[in-house]
């Protein structure tokens, strides 16, 4: 693995080592949005953790007391452990290296996941195998992620999926008796079509709350909207009782 880069979230307070550009999967804005959307829980299971960005964000924001993360790529799992240590979360963050389909996963109070967005064979195949595994259903489909989540918690399941897979995701949850409790569309800009959707499912949920859309960028340029900017400037919270 090429020398990773040292990056950060939340006004530089959460340090995150990740693969160098062009050498593997690098996180984007989605896990930060999902970390803010997910409800608080004592023990959270993170499926497909990458470099640990989502689980560590939950710890940083005080949304979890403890996180168990599973990641199939050895280099990313190693970086996740390194990131936990660098941020002082090594006693509250466990990384399991393996395929979520055949790894023994613990029961948790909640589950989160940011799954591969593209079906196997769909979309442009990245030249780096790490990005291909993270972005395409090469080692686990959306069905596998939903199945694992539903089986490992009786609490909340929070995820972010492409808008064109929203209906499919809802149907998968409902078929497993996990109703959609909340959802929030993520729009690139105001008055544009949604690109992604934040979803919270719960066992037995019968009513869905549609929250106001989350606008990522302002009217022009790449500057973030006031809401997203505020999310990314969040300060560390010490998690008390959840």
N, C-alpha and C positions, 0 to 999 in steps of 0.2 A: 504493500500500500504506500502511495506517495505521502509525503509529509502533510498531515491534515492542517487545516487553518483554524485559528482561534477566533471565533465569532461570539456574538452575544445578543441577547434579547433584553427587553425591559430596561431601557436606558443604560444598557451595558452592565446591568447587575447580575444577569444570569449568563455565565460563561458557557459556551458550547463549542467544543471541538467537533469538526466534521470533515469529510473528505475534501480534498482540494478540488477546485473547479475542473470539470472534465474527468474526474477520477472516481466518481461514485455519486450516490444520492445525497443532495444537500437540501435541507429543510426550507420551506417557504413560510408564508404567513399563516397558513391553515392551522397548524397546531396551536399557535398563540390564540387564534380566534376560538378554537374548540376548548382550550383550557379555560377561557373566561366563560364560555357558554355552559360547560359541564357543571352540574350541581356539586356541592361539597359532599365528601364521603370519607370515612376513616381509612379504608383500605381500597385502593383502586388498582385494577388490572388493566395494563396498557398493551394492546395487541398490535404487533408490528411497530416496535418502538423506534426504529432507526437509531439515531445517536442519543436517544433519550429525551428529545426536546419536549414532547408532550407531557410525559410523566414528571419531568423535572420542573416544567412550568406549573403544573398542579401543586407541587410541593412549594415552589417559590411563592405562588399566589395564596398559599394557605388553603387550597381547595382539597388537599388530601393530607393525612397524617403519614401514610405509608403507601408506596407504589411497588407493585411487581410488574416488570416489563418483560415481554418476550420478543426476541428479534432473531431472524433466521441467518442474517449475514454476520459472519464472525467479526469483520472489521468494525461494523457499526455497533455490535454488542460490546466490543472492547472500548470503543469511544464512549458509549453510554456509561459504562462503569467509570471511565476516567472523568467524565463530566460530573457524575454524582460526587466523586471525591473532591474535585476542584471547587464545587459549590457547597461542600459540607453536608451533603445529603447521603453519604455512603451508608449510614446506619438506618436509613429510611427508604432506600431504593435498592431493589434486588433485580438483577438482570438475568433472565433465562435465555440461553442461546439455543435456539431450535425452531423447528417448524411448528406453528401453533396447532397444526392438524394432528401431530403425534407427540406433542410435549405435554407432560402432566402439569396442568395449570391449576392454581389454587382457587378456591372460592373467594370471592371478594364482595365488598359492599357495593361496588360500582365497576363498570367496565367502560373504557374509552377506546376508540380506534379511528385511525385515519387510513383507510384501506387503499390498496392499489386502485387507481381510478379507471384504468382501461382493461377491458376484457382481453383475454389471451388472443393474440393475433390482430387486435384492433389498434388503430393509431400508429404513429411513427415509432419504430423500435429504436431506443437510444443505443448508441454504440457501446456505452459502458454497461457491463452486466449488472453492476450495482444499481444503477438507475432503472434498468429494465425490470429487475426483481421488485423494486420499490413501487414502480408506477404501473406495471402490468400484472395480470393474474397468473404469474408464472409459478408461484408456490402458495396457492390459496386464493380462492375466489371470494366474491362478496358473500356468497352463501356460507362459506367456511368461517368468515369473520362473524357473521350474524349468529351462526350456530354456536360458535365458541363463546360469544358474549352471553347469549341467552342461557347457556348451560352453566356458566360460572358465576352468575349473580342472581339474587332475588331483588336487587335494587335497580338503580338507574343504568342505562346504557346510552352513552353520548357518542355521536359520530359526525363526521363531515363527509359529504359525498357530492359528486358532480350533480348538477340539477337534472341532467338527463337520466340519472339513475335513482332519482328520488322516489318515484312511484314504485320501482322495483324493490328498493330498500324497505319502503313501508309495507309492501306486500309480504316480504320475507319475515319481517317482525310480526305482523299480524297473524301470519300462518303459524307462528310459534307462540301465539297467545301473549305477545308483548306489544301492547298498543302504543301508538305514537302519542306522547304526552305534550311535547313542544316541538316547534320547528321554527327556523328563522332563515330566510333566504339571504344569500350574500351576493350583492350586486357590485360589479366593478365600479360603476358610477351611478348617480341618480338617474332614473328614467331609462336604464338599460336592462337587458334581460339578466336574470340571475345566472351566475356561473356555478355556484355551489349552494348547498343547503346544510345547515346545522340541525341535527335531529336528536331529540331525547326520547327514548322508548322506555317503557316500564311494564312489567308483568301486570296484566289486568287493567291497564289504562283504557278508558273508554271515551275520553274527550281530548281533543287536540287543541292546544293554544297556539295560534299563529302569531308570532311576535313581529314587530315592525322590521322591515328589511335592514340589513347592515350594509351600509355604503362604504366601500373600501377607499376610493379616491375622491378628491375634489373635482371640480368642473374641468380643470385643465392640468396637464402635466402628470407627474407621478407622485405628487404630494398626497399623503394620506388624509382622509377625512378627519374632522375633529374627534369623532368617537374612536376610530382606530388609533389615532395618535395618542389619545388618552390611555387606551388599552396597553399600548406598547411602552408607555411611560410609567406603568404600574410599579409600585414598590413592593419589596419583599414583605410577606406577612407570616408571622409565626403562628402556626396552626395549633389552636387549643383543642378543646373537645369538639367533635363534629357531630 
